[in-house]
Amino acid sequence: MPFIPVGRFAPSPTGPLHRGSLFVAVASYIDARARGGRWLLRIEDLDTQRCRPEYDTLILQTLQRYALSWDGEVWRQSQRHAIYADHLQRLHAHPGLYACRCSRLRLRGQECYPGTCRHLALAMSGHALRVCVDARRIDFDDRLHGAQSDQPATQCGDFVVWRREQGAAYQLAVVVDDALSGVNSVLRGADLLDNTARQIFLQQMLGLARPEYTHLPLLRDAQGRKLSKQNHAPAISLEDPVSELAAVLAALGHPVSPPLCRQGCAAMLAAVASDWDVRRIPLPA
């Protein structure tokens, strides 16, 4: 049977969408549509201190303004605590979890967790929980970057899957949600490439299917910094979506003509989808 992709866009409602997030949204949308697939929307709102409902609403309005229509219901991670807790128990059985009291300050400057709390037998309640990783090597193919190989034990060590105050950590939530929503094609920014091995590790531990992966180059500002909320990237325009979309499509290696732009965002997306080739996305030298 032919591969029919199910892609997704998963923003966090901590601010309005900027050009970098639109770049990912447009690429994942067209990549799914070009291959006759579905495109899902998931709101990653686990960080209750930074996420705001008004940004949730604004994100949906922005996507609609740019003719990026999603399939099915919008999933919100804040509503899925019990599902994550169930999968956490499966990890507790195998390969094992343990409580960790190490603060970010204590671990500053250490890329790989040294296992400080692994044998302390701390109470599971009231602490972050780390999953025990073994020495396995994770190999996978990226559609843009080719063959990849990493070893979670030396890359990051035992990593957090449950946060002390807010429940499921990113790695667990994203793996569970992708699997349960049927996502089989993950297209996201290259800043998440080094997360992939530990996510595949969790997929293996939970018996979940592995999606295909595509990691996009990062858009940068005039100072060479990644376009992000942390770097105060400006919000994309709701007044002139055509110009913004044209700039993003050009950055994806699929420029559109002025006559096509005059037909609006939906026509631009459809035209690019009919000629889409992920290999045309330019990678940094």
N, C-alpha and C positions, 0 to 999 in steps of 0.2 A: 504494500500500500504506500502511496506517496506521503511524504512528510508534510503535515499541515501544521504550521506554527501557531502557537498560542503565546503571544508576547504580552508584555505589561509595562506600565509606567507606574512608578511607586514614589511619589514625592512626599516630603514631610511638610506639614503645614506650619512652618516656623517663619514664613515670610512669603511674599509674592514670587511667582516664577520669574527667573532671569533668563538671559539668552543661553547660558550653559544648560539650564534645565530644559528649555525649549528644544535645544539641539538634541538632547537625548530623547525627549518625547516624540519629536518628529521622526527621528531615525527609527525608533522602535515601532512607531505606528506604520510608517511606510514599509518597513521590512516585513511586518506581518501581513499587511494588505497586499503587497506585491506578490506574495506566495499563497494568496487565498486563505489567509488565516484570520484569527481573532486577536483583538487587542483589549486588554483588561486594564482597569484603573484601580490601584490600591493606595489608600492614604496611610502612610506610616506615622502614626500619631502616638507612639508609645511614650515619648518624652513629654510628660504632662506639664512640665515646667516651662517648656519653650513653645509647644504647639498651641495654636489658637483657632477656635472655630471660624473666625472671620477669614483666616487664610485658607482654611478648608474650602469655604464657599468661593473665595476668589480664585483658587486654583481651578475649580470646576468651570467657573465662568470664563476664565482665560482659555482653557482648552476648547470650550465651545466657540469662543470668538475666533479661534484659529482653525475651526472646522475639524478638530481632532475628536472624533466621536468614538466612545468606548463601547464595548459589548457587555451586557449583563449589569449586575449590581456593582456599586462601588463597595469594596471591602475596606473596613477601617480596623486597624490592628487593636485599637483601644477596646473594641467590642469582642475580642477573641481570647481573652485571658484564660478561660477554662480549656480551650483547645491547646494552647501552648503548655499549660500545666500538665495535661495528659501526656504530651510528647516528652516533657521533662521527666516524668516518671519512667518512661521507656528508656531514657538515657541513664537514669539512676540504676536500672537493672543491668544495663550493659551499654557502654564500657565503664560506667561509674561516674559519680559526681562527688565533689567535696566542697565544703564551705571555705570561703576565703575572706580574711579580714584586711587584706592589703589595700591601702588607699592609693589613689592615682599619684599623690605626692610621693609616696614611698617607692613607687615603681617608675618614677620619672627617669627617662633616659635608658630604660631597659626595653628593648624590642621583644625579647623573648622572656616569658614569665619563668622565673627560676624554680618554681615548685615550692615556694616558701611554706604554704599551708597544707600541702598535699597529705602530710602524715600527722597533722595536729588533731584530727577528729573533732573539729569545732562543731557546735550545734548548727544544723542546717537552717534553722529559722534565724532571721535577723542578720544574715550574711549574704554576700554574693555567692553564686555557685559556679564552679568551674567544671568542665568536662575533662576527663582523663584522656589524653591522646597517647597513641603508641608511636612506634618508629616507622610506620608505613609511609611510603612515598605516594603522592597523588599526581597522576598524569592526566592531562586533559588537553583538548585542542581548542584554540580560540580562532574564530573565523577571520579575524584580522591579524592576530599576532602569531598564529601557528601553534606548534607544539609547546606546551608548558609543563613544568614539573616542579613540585614543591613538597616539602616535608613539614607538616604542622609542628612536629615536636621541636624542630630547630628554627622554624620560621617565627612561631609565636608562643609555643608551649601550650600548656593547658589554658584554655580560653574561657571567658565568662559567657554563660548561656542564660543566666538568671540574675537580675540585678536586685540588690537588697531591698530597695524601696518600690521599684516600678515594674517588677515582674520580668517577662521575657526580654532578653537582650536581642540586639539586631540579628546576630547570626542564627539563632534558633527561630525567631519569628519569620525571617525571610525564607528560610528553607521550608518550614512547615506551610507557609502561605503559598509559595510557588507550587509545591506538590499538590496541595488540596484544591487549588484553583485550576490545576491542569496546565500550568505554564511549562512549556517545553523549550522555549527560546528566550534566553535572558540577554538583553542588549542594554548596556549601561556604561558609565564612564570608566576610563582606565584607572582612575584612582581606587576602584574597587577590585581590580585584578588580583591583588594579593589577598583578598578575602575568599577567593574562589576555592582554594584548596581546603580550607577549614569548613566551608559550606558543603563541599563534596564529602568530607569526612563525616559530617552530621547526616548527610543523605545515606551514606553507607551504614551508619549505626542505626538509623531509623527505618531502613529498608525502603527508602524513597527513590524515585526515578531521578536520573541526572538530566537536566536540560542541556541544550547546546548553549555556548557562551560566545558573546561578541562584546569586546570592550573598546569603546570609542575613544579617540584622542580627546584631550581636554581643551576647551576653548579658554583663552587667556586674555587678560587685559593688556593695556599698553605697557605696564610694568612687568609683564611676563607672569603675573600671578593667575592661578586658576580662577575662573569666574565662579564665584560661590557667594552664599549669604554671609559667610564669615569674612570674606574680603569686600563686602558691601557692594556686590554687583547690582546695578540698577534694575528695577523691575522692567519687564518687557511692556511695550505699548499695547494698550487696548484700543487706542484711537487709530493706529495705522498698522494693523496686523500684516498687511500685504508686504510692506517694506521689510518688516522684521523677519517674516517667513522667507522672503527672497534671500536675505542675508544668510539665514541658517541653511537653506538648501544649497547655496553656493559653497558654504563651509563644508557641507557634506559631499562636495564634488559633483553636485547635480544642479547647476545653475538653470534658471528659467528665464525665458525671454520677456521683455516688457509687454508685448501683446498678451501673453498668457497671464501675466500679473494682473492685467486689467480685468480678467475674468474672476478674480477672487481666490481666496485660500483653498476652497474645496477643489477648484479646477487645477490649481498648482499642485496640490498633493496627488490628485489622480494622475496627472501627467507624469510626475516623477515616479509614481508607483509602477507605471507601465514600462518604464525604462530603468528600473532600479537595479543597481549592482553594488553590493556592499563593498566590493573590492575597489571601488572608485573613491571611497572615503580616504582623503589624504592623511597619512601618518607623519608625525614629526620625524625629521632626519635624525 
